[in-house]
Amino acid sequence: FHTTGGDVPLDIRNDFVTSMAGGVAMRLFMLHYMKEFGAREQCAFQALQFSFNRGNGEQVRIWGCLRDLNLTGRKRPTWLGMEIANKAIRGDMIQTVHAGKKTNWTQSAINSVYSPTTVEHVQSYAFKEGSAYGIVLFNLSLTDKQRVRISLPNTPGTVAKEFRLASASPHDDNEDAENVSIAAATVSRLRPYHYATLDPCSIYVLTWNAAI
């Protein structure tokens, strides 16, 4: 997410670091470190900073996750990505397994990665604390929705909550108006198999308790 060096034009830098896509990327990066390397405690840098002066009169709109605190209270998607994932993070991370039809893309070698890397569009991270569970799903496709079936590891209680962070375009931001926000809903009849449609470039969270 560090874009203060190199020769990428400023408008492209600022588009990414303030965008919906940037919010997805930052949260995914942190959860992947938790899964692959056991980085249990992490924090995002930082709450407040409108921009970073990289010289030559160029201001990159990084690192602040809050766009404005006093006047409007708008949050950048980097903040919202952390906020929605934190609704699911509890106790310990537990394993998730993907099965069935999967879509992906192959990223060419770039930025010190010396061979092509194939990445699945749907990424998942789950957590458990006592009888409380949460799962975070990402759809990394920039253009296509993904229909998923979540097979729960137990008989759930009847009520659950779901949260979505999605937008009409990966380029959407909250710099001048609130175009990206978290949508919350109650699932009143949760089944052991729960279906969800993931919008392009989005984060989906489901939280529930096991039936007692």
ZIRA-V708102 format. One record per pair of residues at least 4 apart in sequence whose C-alpha atoms are under 8 Angstrom apart, sorted by the first residue. I is the first residue (numbers start at 1). J is the second residue. If there is no record, write none. Layout:
# ZIRA-V708102
[[I/J] [I/J]]
This chain:
# ZIRA-V708102
[[1/17] [1/22] [1/25] [1/26] [3/13] [3/60] [4/52] [4/54] [4/60] [5/54] [8/12] [8/13] [9/13] [10/14] [10/58] [10/59] [10/60] [11/15] [12/16] [13/17] [13/60] [14/18] [14/60] [14/61] [14/62] [15/19] [15/171] [16/21] [16/22] [16/171] [17/22] [17/23] [17/61] [17/62] [18/22] [18/23] [18/61] [18/62] [18/76] [18/77] [18/78] [18/173] [18/174] [18/175] [19/23] [19/76] [19/77] [19/170] [19/171] [19/172] [19/173] [19/174] [20/24] [20/77] [20/78] [20/166] [20/167] [20/169] [20/170] [20/171] [20/172] [20/173] [20/180] [20/201] [21/25] [21/170] [21/171] [21/201] [22/26] [22/77] [22/78] [23/27] [23/76] [23/77] [23/78] [23/79] [23/80] [23/81] [24/28] [24/77] [24/78] [24/81] [24/138] [24/201] [24/202] [24/203] [25/29] [26/30] [26/78] [26/81] [27/31] [27/78] [27/81] [27/82] [27/85] [28/32] [28/138] [29/33] [30/34] [30/42] [31/35] [31/125] [32/36] [32/37] [33/37] [33/38] [33/39] [34/38] [34/39] [34/40] [35/39] [35/93] [35/125] [45/63] [45/64] [45/65] [46/63] [46/64] [46/65] [47/63] [47/64] [47/65] [47/66] [47/79] [48/63] [48/64] [48/65] [48/66] [48/67] [49/62] [49/63] [49/64] [49/65] [49/66] [50/61] [50/62] [50/63] [50/64] [50/66] [50/67] [51/59] [51/60] [51/61] [51/62] [51/63] [51/64] [52/59] [52/60] [52/61] [52/62] [52/63] [53/57] [53/58] [53/59] [53/60] [54/58] [54/59] [54/60] [55/59] [65/75] [65/76] [65/77] [65/78] [65/79] [66/73] [66/74] [66/75] [66/76] [66/79] [67/73] [67/74] [67/75] [67/76] [67/174] [67/175] [68/72] [68/73] [68/74] [68/75] [69/73] [69/74] [74/174] [74/175] [74/177] [74/178] [75/79] [75/80] [75/174] [76/80] [76/173] [76/174] [76/175] [77/81] [77/173] [77/174] [77/180] [77/181] [78/82] [79/83] [80/84] [80/165] [80/181] [80/182] [81/85] [81/165] [81/203] [82/86] [83/87] [84/88] [84/163] [84/164] [84/165] [84/182] [84/203] [84/205] [85/89] [85/136] [85/205] [86/90] [87/134] [87/205] [87/207] [88/126] [88/127] [88/133] [88/134] [88/135] [88/136] [88/205] [88/206] [88/207] [89/93] [89/126] [89/127] [89/128] [89/134] [89/135] [90/127] [90/128] [90/129] [90/132] [90/133] [90/134] [91/127] [91/128] [91/129] [91/130] [92/127] [92/128] [92/129] [93/125] [93/126] [93/127] [93/128] [94/125] [94/126] [94/127] [94/128] [95/125] [95/126] [96/124] [96/125] [96/126] [102/120] [102/121] [102/122] [103/120] [103/121] [103/122] [104/118] [104/119] [104/120] [104/121] [105/118] [105/119] [105/120] [105/121] [106/116] [106/117] [106/118] [106/119] [107/116] [107/117] [107/118] [107/119] [108/115] [108/116] [108/117] [109/113] [109/114] [109/115] [109/116] [109/117] [110/114] [120/140] [121/138] [121/139] [121/140] [121/141] [122/137] [122/138] [122/139] [122/140] [122/146] [123/137] [123/138] [123/139] [123/140] [124/135] [124/136] [124/137] [124/138] [125/135] [125/136] [125/137] [126/133] [126/134] [126/135] [126/136] [127/133] [127/134] [127/135] [128/132] [128/133] [128/134] [129/133] [131/209] [131/210] [132/207] [132/208] [132/209] [132/210] [133/207] [133/208] [133/209] [133/210] [134/205] [134/206] [134/207] [134/208] [135/205] [135/206] [135/207] [136/203] [136/204] [136/205] [136/206] [137/203] [137/204] [137/205] [138/198] [138/201] [138/202] [138/203] [138/204] [139/145] [139/146] [139/198] [139/199] [139/200] [139/201] [139/202] [139/203] [140/200] [140/201] [140/202] [141/145] [141/200] [141/201] [142/170] [142/200] [142/201] [143/200] [143/201] [144/199] [144/200] [145/197] [145/198] [145/199] [145/200] [146/197] [146/198] [146/199] [146/200] [147/195] [147/196] [147/197] [147/198] [148/195] [148/196] [148/197] [148/198] [149/193] [149/194] [149/195] [149/196] [150/193] [150/194] [150/195] [150/196] [151/192] [151/193] [151/194] [152/156] [152/192] [152/193] [152/194] [153/192] [154/192] [154/210] [154/211] [155/191] [155/192] [155/210] [155/211] [156/190] [156/191] [156/192] [156/208] [156/209] [156/210] [156/211] [157/190] [157/208] [157/209] [157/210] [157/211] [157/212] [158/187] [158/188] [158/189] [158/190] [158/191] [158/211] [159/186] [159/187] [159/188] [159/189] [159/190] [159/208] [160/186] [160/187] [160/188] [160/189] [160/190] [160/206] [160/207] [160/208] [160/209] [161/184] [161/185] [161/186] [161/187] [161/206] [161/207] [161/208] [162/184] [162/185] [162/186] [162/187] [162/204] [162/205] [162/206] [162/207] [163/182] [163/183] [163/184] [163/185] [163/204] [163/205] [163/206] [164/182] [164/183] [164/184] [164/202] [164/203] [164/204] [164/205] [165/180] [165/181] [165/182] [165/183] [165/202] [165/203] [165/204] [166/180] [166/181] [166/182] [166/199] [166/200] [166/201] [166/202] [166/203] [167/172] [167/179] [167/180] [167/201] [167/202] [168/172] [170/201] [172/179] [172/180] [173/177] [173/178] [173/179] [173/180] [174/178] [174/179] [174/180] [190/194] [198/202] [198/203] [198/204]]
